[in-house]
Amino acid sequence: MAKRVLIVDDHTETVKLIDEAFSKAGFRVRTACNGAECLLELEASVPDLVIMDVGMPVLDGLDTLRLLRQNPDTADTPVIILSGKGSYDDVRAGWRTGAEMYLTKPVRIGALLAAARHLLGLSPERLPMQMAVVGRER
């Protein structure tokens, strides 16, 4: 069965690029354009993975992630933050909020796919060293 991915980003071109690549790689993809829409999508069906931007209108990525972690239905859903914000404090905030990984834009789509496959247990390969990865404590 294909793994389900929810892409949450307010930038249409980013969503289109990720959607196309993940669909071609065999994932079932849904999208949302902000955190509030993400929460509605999660009420309908919890995906296997969420890829989410930080800076979005209505409800930003970190506030959305906090709400995900508070909900028993989504508390353990892996989340990759994909953001243009890449300072130490930004990455640290993503990690402290509960992201499994924090990648910065622009990102190579192959690296994003590798990260997703790794989190979903679909690839025994190690992640590339150049990826800005932060694991959260369990």
C-alpha positions in Angstrom: 0.0 0.0 0.0 1.3 3.4 -0.9 2.4 5.7 1.9 0.4 8.9 2.4 2.1 12.3 2.5 0.5 15.6 3.4 2.4 18.6 2.0 1.6 21.9 3.7 3.0 25.1 2.1 1.5 28.4 1.0 3.9 28.6 -2.0 2.0 26.9 -4.9 5.1 26.1 -7.0 6.8 24.4 -4.0 3.7 22.3 -3.4 3.4 21.4 -7.1 7.1 20.3 -7.3 6.9 18.1 -4.2 3.5 16.7 -5.2 4.8 15.7 -8.6 8.0 14.1 -7.3 6.3 12.2 -4.5 3.5 11.0 -6.7 6.0 9.7 -9.3 7.8 7.9 -6.5 4.6 6.1 -5.6 3.3 8.1 -2.6 -0.3 9.2 -2.2 -0.2 13.0 -1.8 -2.6 15.5 -0.3 -1.9 19.2 0.1 -2.8 22.1 2.3 -1.9 25.8 1.9 -1.7 26.7 5.6 -1.8 25.3 9.1 -5.5 25.6 9.5 -6.2 23.7 6.3 -3.6 21.1 7.4 -5.6 20.5 10.6 -8.8 20.0 8.5 -7.0 17.5 6.3 -5.8 15.6 9.4 -9.3 15.4 10.8 -10.3 13.7 7.5 -7.4 11.2 7.5 -4.0 11.0 9.2 -1.1 10.6 6.7 2.0 8.6 7.2 4.2 11.8 6.9 3.7 15.6 6.9 6.1 17.9 5.1 5.4 21.4 6.3 6.7 25.0 5.8 7.1 27.3 8.8 6.1 30.7 7.4 2.5 30.4 6.3 -0.6 32.6 6.7 -3.6 31.9 9.0 -1.6 29.4 11.2 2.2 29.0 10.9 4.0 25.7 10.8 5.3 25.7 14.3 1.9 26.4 15.8 0.4 23.7 13.6 3.1 21.3 14.7 2.4 22.1 18.4 -1.3 21.2 17.8 -0.3 18.0 16.0 1.8 16.9 18.9 -1.0 17.6 21.4 -3.5 15.5 19.5 -3.3 11.8 20.4 -4.3 10.9 16.8 -1.3 12.8 15.3 1.2 13.0 18.1 3.5 10.3 16.5 3.0 11.3 12.9 6.5 12.1 11.5 6.9 15.7 10.4 9.6 17.2 8.1 9.9 21.0 8.4 10.9 22.4 5.0 11.6 26.1 5.5 13.5 29.1 4.1 14.4 29.9 7.7 17.7 28.2 8.4 19.3 29.9 11.3 20.4 27.9 14.4 17.5 29.3 16.4 15.0 28.4 13.6 16.2 24.8 13.4 16.3 24.5 17.2 12.7 25.8 17.4 11.6 23.2 14.9 13.3 20.5 16.8 11.9 21.6 20.2 8.4 21.8 18.7 8.6 18.2 17.6 9.8 17.9 14.0 11.7 14.8 13.2 13.7 16.6 10.5 14.3 20.2 9.5 15.4 20.9 6.0 16.1 24.3 4.4 14.9 25.6 1.1 16.0 25.3 -1.6 16.2 21.6 -1.1 17.1 18.9 -3.6 14.0 16.9 -4.2 16.1 13.7 -4.1 17.3 14.6 -0.6 13.7 15.3 0.5 12.6 11.9 -0.9 15.5 10.2 0.9 14.5 11.9 4.1 10.9 10.8 3.7 11.8 7.2 2.8 14.1 7.1 5.8 11.5 8.3 8.3 8.9 5.9 6.9 11.3 2.9 7.1 11.3 2.5 3.3 15.1 2.8 2.9 17.9 1.2 4.7 20.3 3.8 3.3 21.9 6.4 5.5 20.9 10.0 5.0 23.4 12.3 3.1 25.7 14.2 5.5 24.9 17.5 3.9 21.3 17.4 4.9 20.3 19.8 7.8 18.7 17.1 9.9 17.5 17.5 13.5 16.0 14.5 15.2 13.6 15.0 18.1 13.9 13.1 21.3 11.5 10.3 21.9 
